[in-house]
Each structure stands twice: as structure tokens, then as C-alpha cells.
Amino acid sequence: MPSTEKLDTHRKALTVNLDASTFGSFAEIGAGQEVALSLDYLYAYLLESNFLVPIRVPEKTTRVASA
């Protein structure tokens, strides 16, 4: 029978983290977010420091075959 006690956020997180069937799932999601955030900070720093120049992508041109 499920417990009817009201769990706080810390207890809910602990319950999920101790569940062997979901072990590691949330850590992988969090790690991906941390890497993306670190890359954003690095990109902003390099732009401000003039170490990195934004690349202008040329517009697509269409070639017309000569007759």
C-alpha cells in the first residue's frame, strides 16, 4: 500500500535517486545542461575578448547552366 505521507522536495528527490530502475537518468540530463551552459559562457567570453569572430555564412547562389 502506498504511503500517504506528504513528501517534501528533498525526500522526493532522494526516493527517485535511490530507485535502482532509474539510476543515472537524471544525472545524464543534468550533465548535458551543464555542458551546454559552459559552452555558452565560453562562446560569450571569446566573442567579448575578440578571440572569436562571428562567421558570416554566404547566401546560397544558384548556378545557371550555360546553353
PDB file with SEQRES, HELIX, SHEET and CRYST1 records, atoms N, CA, C and O in Angstrom:
SEQRES   1 A   67  MET PRO SER THR GLU LYS LEU ASP THR HIS ARG LYS ALA          
SEQRES   2 A   67  LEU THR VAL ASN LEU ASP ALA SER THR PHE GLY SER PHE          
SEQRES   3 A   67  ALA GLU ILE GLY ALA GLY GLN GLU VAL ALA LEU SER LEU          
SEQRES   4 A   67  ASP TYR LEU TYR ALA TYR LEU LEU GLU SER ASN PHE LEU          
SEQRES   5 A   67  VAL PRO ILE ARG VAL PRO GLU LYS THR THR ARG VAL ALA          
SEQRES   6 A   67  SER ALA                                                      
HELIX    1 AA1 THR A    9  LEU A   18  1                                  10    
HELIX    2 AA2 ALA A   20  THR A   22  5                                   3    
HELIX    3 AA3 SER A   25  GLU A   48  1                                  24    
CRYST1    1.000    1.000    1.000  90.00  90.00  90.00 P 1           1          
ATOM      1  N   MET A   1       0.849  -1.182   0.000  1.00  0.00           N  
ATOM      2  CA  MET A   1       0.000   0.000   0.000  1.00  0.00           C  
ATOM      3  C   MET A   1       0.891   1.241   0.000  1.00  0.00           C  
ATOM      4  O   MET A   1       1.798   1.335   0.827  1.00  0.00           O  
ATOM      5  N   PRO A   2       0.657   2.197  -0.906  1.00  0.00           N  
ATOM      6  CA  PRO A   2       1.473   3.400  -0.972  1.00  0.00           C  
ATOM      7  C   PRO A   2       1.333   4.250   0.279  1.00  0.00           C  
ATOM      8  O   PRO A   2       0.287   4.272   0.928  1.00  0.00           O  
ATOM      9  N   SER A   3       2.411   4.948   0.600  1.00  0.00           N  
ATOM     10  CA  SER A   3       2.403   5.811   1.773  1.00  0.00           C  
ATOM     11  C   SER A   3       1.561   7.049   1.488  1.00  0.00           C  
ATOM     12  O   SER A   3       1.574   7.567   0.371  1.00  0.00           O  
ATOM     13  N   THR A   4       0.834   7.520   2.486  1.00  0.00           N  
ATOM     14  CA  THR A   4       0.014   8.712   2.323  1.00  0.00           C  
ATOM     15  C   THR A   4       0.691   9.942   2.908  1.00  0.00           C  
ATOM     16  O   THR A   4       0.112  11.028   2.915  1.00  0.00           O  
ATOM     17  N   GLU A   5       1.941   9.773   3.407  1.00  0.00           N  
ATOM     18  CA  GLU A   5       2.617  10.922   3.993  1.00  0.00           C  
ATOM     19  C   GLU A   5       3.042  11.902   2.904  1.00  0.00           C  
ATOM     20  O   GLU A   5       3.426  11.501   1.805  1.00  0.00           O  
ATOM     21  N   LYS A   6       2.969  13.179   3.224  1.00  0.00           N  
ATOM     22  CA  LYS A   6       3.335  14.231   2.270  1.00  0.00           C  
ATOM     23  C   LYS A   6       4.849  14.365   2.269  1.00  0.00           C  
ATOM     24  O   LYS A   6       5.464  14.619   3.305  1.00  0.00           O  
ATOM     25  N   LEU A   7       5.453  14.188   1.066  1.00  0.00           N  
ATOM     26  CA  LEU A   7       6.904  14.256   0.954  1.00  0.00           C  
ATOM     27  C   LEU A   7       7.342  15.642   0.492  1.00  0.00           C  
ATOM     28  O   LEU A   7       6.716  16.254  -0.373  1.00  0.00           O  
ATOM     29  N   ASP A   8       8.440  16.124   1.093  1.00  0.00           N  
ATOM     30  CA  ASP A   8       8.991  17.389   0.621  1.00  0.00           C  
ATOM     31  C   ASP A   8       9.874  17.125  -0.595  1.00  0.00           C  
ATOM     32  O   ASP A   8      10.122  15.971  -0.947  1.00  0.00           O  
ATOM     33  N   THR A   9      10.345  18.181  -1.229  1.00  0.00           N  
ATOM     34  CA  THR A   9      11.116  18.059  -2.464  1.00  0.00           C  
ATOM     35  C   THR A   9      12.380  17.237  -2.252  1.00  0.00           C  
ATOM     36  O   THR A   9      12.726  16.404  -3.089  1.00  0.00           O  
ATOM     37  N   HIS A  10      13.062  17.462  -1.152  1.00  0.00           N  
ATOM     38  CA  HIS A  10      14.300  16.717  -0.872  1.00  0.00           C  
ATOM     39  C   HIS A  10      14.024  15.224  -0.761  1.00  0.00           C  
ATOM     40  O   HIS A  10      14.767  14.412  -1.311  1.00  0.00           O  
ATOM     41  N   ARG A  11      12.964  14.859  -0.056  1.00  0.00           N  
ATOM     42  CA  ARG A  11      12.628  13.445   0.134  1.00  0.00           C  
ATOM     43  C   ARG A  11      12.214  12.810  -1.193  1.00  0.00           C  
ATOM     44  O   ARG A  11      12.559  11.657  -1.455  1.00  0.00           O  
ATOM     45  N   LYS A  12      11.478  13.545  -2.037  1.00  0.00           N  
ATOM     46  CA  LYS A  12      11.090  13.021  -3.351  1.00  0.00           C  
ATOM     47  C   LYS A  12      12.327  12.754  -4.204  1.00  0.00           C  
ATOM     48  O   LYS A  12      12.437  11.710  -4.847  1.00  0.00           O  
ATOM     49  N   ALA A  13      13.259  13.711  -4.201  1.00  0.00           N  
ATOM     50  CA  ALA A  13      14.486  13.547  -4.980  1.00  0.00           C  
ATOM     51  C   ALA A  13      15.290  12.363  -4.474  1.00  0.00           C  
ATOM     52  O   ALA A  13      15.824  11.592  -5.270  1.00  0.00           O  
ATOM     53  N   LEU A  14      15.381  12.212  -3.176  1.00  0.00           N  
ATOM     54  CA  LEU A  14      16.116  11.091  -2.600  1.00  0.00           C  
ATOM     55  C   LEU A  14      15.469   9.767  -2.980  1.00  0.00           C  
ATOM     56  O   LEU A  14      16.169   8.806  -3.298  1.00  0.00           O  
ATOM     57  N   THR A  15      14.151   9.704  -2.952  1.00  0.00           N  
ATOM     58  CA  THR A  15      13.435   8.488  -3.319  1.00  0.00           C  
ATOM     59  C   THR A  15      13.712   8.109  -4.771  1.00  0.00           C  
ATOM     60  O   THR A  15      13.960   6.942  -5.073  1.00  0.00           O  
ATOM     61  N   VAL A  16      13.670   9.095  -5.673  1.00  0.00           N  
ATOM     62  CA  VAL A  16      13.933   8.832  -7.088  1.00  0.00           C  
ATOM     63  C   VAL A  16      15.383   8.404  -7.276  1.00  0.00           C  
ATOM     64  O   VAL A  16      15.659   7.456  -8.011  1.00  0.00           O  
ATOM     65  N   ASN A  17      16.315   9.098  -6.614  1.00  0.00           N  
ATOM     66  CA  ASN A  17      17.744   8.790  -6.771  1.00  0.00           C  
ATOM     67  C   ASN A  17      18.115   7.419  -6.225  1.00  0.00           C  
ATOM     68  O   ASN A  17      19.067   6.807  -6.711  1.00  0.00           O  
ATOM     69  N   LEU A  18      17.399   6.927  -5.241  1.00  0.00           N  
ATOM     70  CA  LEU A  18      17.702   5.620  -4.668  1.00  0.00           C  
ATOM     71  C   LEU A  18      17.009   4.481  -5.392  1.00  0.00           C  
ATOM     72  O   LEU A  18      17.277   3.313  -5.110  1.00  0.00           O  
ATOM     73  N   ASP A  19      16.118   4.805  -6.324  1.00  0.00           N  
ATOM     74  CA  ASP A  19      15.416   3.794  -7.104  1.00  0.00           C  
ATOM     75  C   ASP A  19      16.371   3.247  -8.166  1.00  0.00           C  
ATOM     76  O   ASP A  19      16.796   3.987  -9.053  1.00  0.00           O  
ATOM     77  N   ALA A  20      16.706   1.980  -8.085  1.00  0.00           N  
ATOM     78  CA  ALA A  20      17.689   1.363  -8.985  1.00  0.00           C  
ATOM     79  C   ALA A  20      17.217   1.345 -10.446  1.00  0.00           C  
ATOM     80  O   ALA A  20      18.046   1.318 -11.355  1.00  0.00           O  
ATOM     81  N   SER A  21      15.921   1.358 -10.680  1.00  0.00           N  
ATOM     82  CA  SER A  21      15.432   1.287 -12.063  1.00  0.00           C  
ATOM     83  C   SER A  21      15.640   2.587 -12.834  1.00  0.00           C  
ATOM     84  O   SER A  21      15.660   2.577 -14.065  1.00  0.00           O  
ATOM     85  N   THR A  22      15.794   3.706 -12.124  1.00  0.00           N  
ATOM     86  CA  THR A  22      16.013   4.994 -12.801  1.00  0.00           C  
ATOM     87  C   THR A  22      17.386   5.571 -12.508  1.00  0.00           C  
ATOM     88  O   THR A  22      17.641   6.738 -12.807  1.00  0.00           O  
ATOM     89  N   PHE A  23      18.270   4.781 -11.931  1.00  0.00           N  
ATOM     90  CA  PHE A  23      19.580   5.282 -11.524  1.00  0.00           C  
ATOM     91  C   PHE A  23      20.343   5.871 -12.705  1.00  0.00           C  
ATOM     92  O   PHE A  23      20.495   5.215 -13.736  1.00  0.00           O  
ATOM     93  N   GLY A  24      20.817   7.088 -12.564  1.00  0.00           N  
ATOM     94  CA  GLY A  24      21.634   7.732 -13.586  1.00  0.00           C  
ATOM     95  C   GLY A  24      20.869   8.532 -14.621  1.00  0.00           C  
ATOM     96  O   GLY A  24      21.470   9.349 -15.319  1.00  0.00           O  
ATOM     97  N   SER A  25      19.576   8.329 -14.746  1.00  0.00           N  
ATOM     98  CA  SER A  25      18.813   9.010 -15.793  1.00  0.00           C  
ATOM     99  C   SER A  25      18.850  10.526 -15.644  1.00  0.00           C  
ATOM    100  O   SER A  25      19.111  11.239 -16.613  1.00  0.00           O  
ATOM    101  N   PHE A  26      18.597  11.010 -14.463  1.00  0.00           N  
ATOM    102  CA  PHE A  26      18.547  12.453 -14.247  1.00  0.00           C  
ATOM    103  C   PHE A  26      19.936  13.063 -14.253  1.00  0.00           C  
ATOM    104  O   PHE A  26      20.098  14.218 -14.646  1.00  0.00           O  
ATOM    105  N   ALA A  27      20.929  12.320 -13.829  1.00  0.00           N  
ATOM    106  CA  ALA A  27      22.301  12.825 -13.844  1.00  0.00           C  
ATOM    107  C   ALA A  27      22.754  13.095 -15.270  1.00  0.00           C  
ATOM    108  O   ALA A  27      23.435  14.088 -15.522  1.00  0.00           O  
ATOM    109  N   GLU A  28      22.389  12.231 -16.201  1.00  0.00           N  
ATOM    110  CA  GLU A  28      22.782  12.424 -17.592  1.00  0.00           C  
ATOM    111  C   GLU A  28      22.123  13.666 -18.180  1.00  0.00           C  
ATOM    112  O   GLU A  28      22.761  14.405 -18.930  1.00  0.00           O  
ATOM    113  N   ILE A  29      20.872  13.902 -17.856  1.00  0.00           N  
ATOM    114  CA  ILE A  29      20.181  15.095 -18.348  1.00  0.00           C  
ATOM    115  C   ILE A  29      20.844  16.338 -17.782  1.00  0.00           C  
ATOM    116  O   ILE A  29      21.085  17.299 -18.513  1.00  0.00           O  
ATOM    117  N   GLY A  30      21.140  16.332 -16.498  1.00  0.00           N  
ATOM    118  CA  GLY A  30      21.785  17.470 -15.862  1.00  0.00           C  
ATOM    119  C   GLY A  30      23.171  17.728 -16.411  1.00  0.00           C  
ATOM    120  O   GLY A  30      23.570  18.882 -16.572  1.00  0.00           O  
ATOM    121  N   ALA A  31      23.910  16.673 -16.702  1.00  0.00           N  
ATOM    122  CA  ALA A  31      25.260  16.829 -17.236  1.00  0.00           C  
ATOM    123  C   ALA A  31      25.217  17.491 -18.606  1.00  0.00           C  
ATOM    124  O   ALA A  31      26.063  18.333 -18.908  1.00  0.00           O  
ATOM    125  N   GLY A  32      24.256  17.130 -19.432  1.00  0.00           N  
ATOM    126  CA  GLY A  32      24.122  17.743 -20.748  1.00  0.00           C  
ATOM    127  C   GLY A  32      23.813  19.229 -20.647  1.00  0.00           C  
ATOM    128  O   GLY A  32      24.318  20.029 -21.435  1.00  0.00           O  
ATOM    129  N   GLN A  33      22.990  19.594 -19.685  1.00  0.00           N  
ATOM    130  CA  GLN A  33      22.658  21.004 -19.491  1.00  0.00           C  
ATOM    131  C   GLN A  33      23.881  21.779 -19.011  1.00  0.00           C  
ATOM    132  O   GLN A  33      24.093  22.918 -19.427  1.00  0.00           O  
ATOM    133  N   GLU A  34      24.680  21.177 -18.146  1.00  0.00           N  
ATOM    134  CA  GLU A  34      25.883  21.840 -17.645  1.00  0.00           C  
ATOM    135  C   GLU A  34      26.887  22.069 -18.761  1.00  0.00           C  
ATOM    136  O   GLU A  34      27.509  23.129 -18.827  1.00  0.00           O  
ATOM    137  N   VAL A  35      27.053  21.087 -19.636  1.00  0.00           N  
ATOM    138  CA  VAL A  35      27.988  21.230 -20.758  1.00  0.00           C  
ATOM    139  C   VAL A  35      27.515  22.347 -21.694  1.00  0.00           C  
ATOM    140  O   VAL A  35      28.318  23.174 -22.126  1.00  0.00           O  
ATOM    141  N   ALA A  36      26.232  22.375 -22.003  1.00  0.00           N  
ATOM    142  CA  ALA A  36      25.696  23.415 -22.889  1.00  0.00           C  
ATOM    143  C   ALA A  36      25.887  24.797 -22.270  1.00  0.00           C  
ATOM    144  O   ALA A  36      26.245  25.742 -22.972  1.00  0.00           O  
ATOM    145  N   LEU A  37      25.656  24.923 -20.982  1.00  0.00           N  
ATOM    146  CA  LEU A  37      25.826  26.205 -20.305  1.00  0.00           C  
ATOM    147  C   LEU A  37      27.292  26.637 -20.333  1.00  0.00           C  
ATOM    148  O   LEU A  37      27.595  27.808 -20.561  1.00  0.00           O  
ATOM    149  N   SER A  38      28.196  25.690 -20.101  1.00  0.00           N  
ATOM    150  CA  SER A  38      29.629  26.007 -20.130  1.00  0.00           C  
ATOM    151  C   SER A  38      30.056  26.477 -21.516  1.00  0.00           C  
ATOM    152  O   SER A  38      30.843  27.416 -21.633  1.00  0.00           O  
ATOM    153  N   LEU A  39      29.550  25.841 -22.559  1.00  0.00           N  
ATOM    154  CA  LEU A  39      29.883  26.257 -23.915  1.00  0.00           C  
ATOM    155  C   LEU A  39      29.323  27.643 -24.229  1.00  0.00           C  
ATOM    156  O   LEU A  39      29.962  28.427 -24.930  1.00  0.00           O  
ATOM    157  N   ASP A  40      28.142  27.943 -23.716  1.00  0.00           N  
ATOM    158  CA  ASP A  40      27.578  29.282 -23.902  1.00  0.00           C  
ATOM    159  C   ASP A  40      28.462  30.340 -23.257  1.00  0.00           C  
ATOM    160  O   ASP A  40      28.731  31.380 -23.857  1.00  0.00           O  
ATOM    161  N   TYR A  41      28.917  30.074 -22.030  1.00  0.00           N  
ATOM    162  CA  TYR A  41      29.798  31.017 -21.334  1.00  0.00           C  
ATOM    163  C   TYR A  41      31.116  31.184 -22.084  1.00  0.00           C  
ATOM    164  O   TYR A  41      31.620  32.300 -22.217  1.00  0.00           O  
ATOM    165  N   LEU A  42      31.670  30.090 -22.570  1.00  0.00           N  
ATOM    166  CA  LEU A  42      32.923  30.147 -23.307  1.00  0.00           C  
ATOM    167  C   LEU A  42      32.752  30.958 -24.586  1.00  0.00           C  
ATOM    168  O   LEU A  42      33.591  31.804 -24.896  1.00  0.00           O  
ATOM    169  N   TYR A  43      31.693  30.716 -25.322  1.00  0.00           N  
ATOM    170  CA  TYR A  43      31.430  31.436 -26.568  1.00  0.00           C  
ATOM    171  C   TYR A  43      31.293  32.934 -26.298  1.00  0.00           C  
ATOM    172  O   TYR A  43      31.862  33.746 -27.027  1.00  0.00           O  
ATOM    173  N   ALA A  44      30.549  33.306 -25.262  1.00  0.00           N  
ATOM    174  CA  ALA A  44      30.371  34.720 -24.918  1.00  0.00           C  
ATOM    175  C   ALA A  44      31.705  35.351 -24.545  1.00  0.00           C  
ATOM    176  O   ALA A  44      31.986  36.480 -24.944  1.00  0.00           O  
ATOM    177  N   TYR A  45      32.528  34.638 -23.786  1.00  0.00           N  
ATOM    178  CA  TYR A  45      33.839  35.159 -23.394  1.00  0.00           C  
ATOM    179  C   TYR A  45      34.722  35.373 -24.615  1.00  0.00           C  
ATOM    180  O   TYR A  45      35.379  36.408 -24.736  1.00  0.00           O  
ATOM    181  N   LEU A  46      34.741  34.407 -25.513  1.00  0.00           N  
ATOM    182  CA  LEU A  46      35.585  34.522 -26.697  1.00  0.00           C  
ATOM    183  C   LEU A  46      35.128  35.660 -27.609  1.00  0.00           C  
ATOM    184  O   LEU A  46      35.959  36.342 -28.209  1.00  0.00           O  
ATOM    185  N   LEU A  47      33.824  35.871 -27.719  1.00  0.00           N  
ATOM    186  CA  LEU A  47      33.322  36.989 -28.519  1.00  0.00           C  
ATOM    187  C   LEU A  47      33.732  38.324 -27.913  1.00  0.00           C  
ATOM    188  O   LEU A  47      34.152  39.232 -28.632  1.00  0.00           O  
ATOM    189  N   GLU A  48      33.613  38.450 -26.587  1.00  0.00           N  
ATOM    190  CA  GLU A  48      33.967  39.696 -25.917  1.00  0.00           C  
ATOM    191  C   GLU A  48      35.467  39.955 -25.971  1.00  0.00           C  
ATOM    192  O   GLU A  48      35.889  41.111 -25.997  1.00  0.00           O  
ATOM    193  N   SER A  49      36.266  38.921 -25.988  1.00  0.00           N  
ATOM    194  CA  SER A  49      37.719  39.052 -25.971  1.00  0.00           C  
ATOM    195  C   SER A  49      38.312  39.199 -27.363  1.00  0.00           C  
ATOM    196  O   SER A  49      39.529  39.309 -27.510  1.00  0.00           O  
ATOM    197  N   ASN A  50      37.466  39.203 -28.380  1.00  0.00           N  
ATOM    198  CA  ASN A  50      37.904  39.283 -29.777  1.00  0.00           C  
ATOM    199  C   ASN A  50      38.788  38.115 -30.195  1.00  0.00           C  
ATOM    200  O   ASN A  50      39.549  38.231 -31.156  1.00  0.00           O  
ATOM    201  N   PHE A  51      38.702  37.006 -29.497  1.00  0.00           N  
ATOM    202  CA  PHE A  51      39.399  35.790 -29.910  1.00  0.00           C  
ATOM    203  C   PHE A  51      38.591  35.055 -30.968  1.00  0.00           C  
ATOM    204  O   PHE A  51      39.116  34.224 -31.709  1.00  0.00           O  
ATOM    205  N   LEU A  52      37.327  35.372 -31.022  1.00  0.00           N  
ATOM    206  CA  LEU A  52      36.431  34.666 -31.925  1.00  0.00           C  
ATOM    207  C   LEU A  52      35.652  35.701 -32.725  1.00  0.00           C  
ATOM    208  O   LEU A  52      35.052  36.615 -32.159  1.00  0.00           O  
ATOM    209  N   VAL A  53      35.666  35.555 -34.000  1.00  0.00           N  
ATOM    210  CA  VAL A  53      34.939  36.462 -34.872  1.00  0.00           C  
ATOM    211  C   VAL A  53      33.755  35.696 -35.442  1.00  0.00           C  
ATOM    212  O   VAL A  53      33.928  34.605 -35.986  1.00  0.00           O  
ATOM    213  N   PRO A  54      32.562  36.252 -35.323  1.00  0.00           N  
ATOM    214  CA  PRO A  54      31.403  35.547 -35.884  1.00  0.00           C  
ATOM    215  C   PRO A  54      31.581  35.305 -37.376  1.00  0.00           C  
ATOM    216  O   PRO A  54      32.056  36.178 -38.101  1.00  0.00           O  
ATOM    217  N   ILE A  55      31.208  34.148 -37.819  1.00  0.00           N  
ATOM    218  CA  ILE A  55      31.354  33.782 -39.224  1.00  0.00           C  
ATOM    219  C   ILE A  55      30.092  34.178 -39.971  1.00  0.00           C  
ATOM    220  O   ILE A  55      28.981  33.841 -39.562  1.00  0.00           O  
ATOM    221  N   ARG A  56      30.276  34.900 -41.072  1.00  0.00           N  
ATOM    222  CA  ARG A  56      29.133  35.260 -41.907  1.00  0.00           C  
ATOM    223  C   ARG A  56      28.991  34.180 -42.965  1.00  0.00           C  
ATOM    224  O   ARG A  56      29.896  33.954 -43.768  1.00  0.00           O  
ATOM    225  N   VAL A  57      27.873  33.534 -42.957  1.00  0.00           N  
ATOM    226  CA  VAL A  57      27.617  32.461 -43.923  1.00  0.00           C  
ATOM    227  C   VAL A  57      27.127  33.100 -45.211  1.00  0.00           C  
ATOM    228  O   VAL A  57      26.143  33.840 -45.199  1.00  0.00           O  
ATOM    229  N   PRO A  58      27.802  32.822 -46.324  1.00  0.00           N  
ATOM    230  CA  PRO A  58      27.366  33.430 -47.579  1.00  0.00           C  
ATOM    231  C   PRO A  58      26.000  32.902 -47.999  1.00  0.00           C  
ATOM    232  O   PRO A  58      25.636  31.761 -47.712  1.00  0.00           O  
ATOM    233  N   GLU A  59      25.269  33.749 -48.675  1.00  0.00           N  
ATOM    234  CA  GLU A  59      23.954  33.337 -49.156  1.00  0.00           C  
ATOM    235  C   GLU A  59      24.124  32.303 -50.262  1.00  0.00           C  
ATOM    236  O   GLU A  59      25.119  32.298 -50.985  1.00  0.00           O  
ATOM    237  N   LYS A  60      23.147  31.443 -50.373  1.00  0.00           N  
ATOM    238  CA  LYS A  60      23.198  30.434 -51.419  1.00  0.00           C  
ATOM    239  C   LYS A  60      23.051  31.103 -52.785  1.00  0.00           C  
ATOM    240  O   LYS A  60      22.219  31.987 -52.985  1.00  0.00           O  
ATOM    241  N   THR A  61      23.868  30.659 -53.689  1.00  0.00           N  
ATOM    242  CA  THR A  61      23.747  31.173 -55.058  1.00  0.00           C  
ATOM    243  C   THR A  61      23.365  30.001 -55.949  1.00  0.00           C  
ATOM    244  O   THR A  61      23.761  28.859 -55.718  1.00  0.00           O  
ATOM    245  N   THR A  62      22.603  30.311 -56.945  1.00  0.00           N  
ATOM    246  CA  THR A  62      22.218  29.254 -57.880  1.00  0.00           C  
ATOM    247  C   THR A  62      23.013  29.423 -59.161  1.00  0.00           C  
ATOM    248  O   THR A  62      23.153  30.527 -59.687  1.00  0.00           O  
ATOM    249  N   ARG A  63      23.513  28.342 -59.635  1.00  0.00           N  
ATOM    250  CA  ARG A  63      24.270  28.383 -60.883  1.00  0.00           C  
ATOM    251  C   ARG A  63      23.332  28.047 -62.026  1.00  0.00           C  
ATOM    252  O   ARG A  63      22.526  27.120 -61.945  1.00  0.00           O  
ATOM    253  N   VAL A  64      23.452  28.805 -63.069  1.00  0.00           N  
ATOM    254  CA  VAL A  64      22.638  28.571 -64.249  1.00  0.00           C  
ATOM    255  C   VAL A  64      23.559  27.967 -65.296  1.00  0.00           C  
ATOM    256  O   VAL A  64      24.589  28.546 -65.642  1.00  0.00           O  
ATOM    257  N   ALA A  65      23.186  26.816 -65.790  1.00  0.00           N  
ATOM    258  CA  ALA A  65      23.994  26.157 -66.807  1.00  0.00           C  
ATOM    259  C   ALA A  65      23.898  26.944 -68.109  1.00  0.00           C  
ATOM    260  O   ALA A  65      22.815  27.330 -68.549  1.00  0.00           O  
ATOM    261  N   SER A  66      25.049  27.165 -68.702  1.00  0.00           N  
ATOM    262  CA  SER A  66      25.041  27.898 -69.965  1.00  0.00           C  
ATOM    263  C   SER A  66      24.649  26.951 -71.107  1.00  0.00           C  
ATOM    264  O   SER A  66      24.979  25.766 -71.073  1.00  0.00           O  
ATOM    265  N   ALA A  67      23.959  27.467 -72.096  1.00  0.00           N  
ATOM    266  CA  ALA A  67      23.456  26.638 -73.190  1.00  0.00           C  
ATOM    267  C   ALA A  67      24.450  26.452 -74.279  1.00  0.00           C  
ATOM    268  O   ALA A  67      24.165  25.776 -75.267  1.00  0.00           O  
TER     269      ALA A  67                                                      
END                                                                             
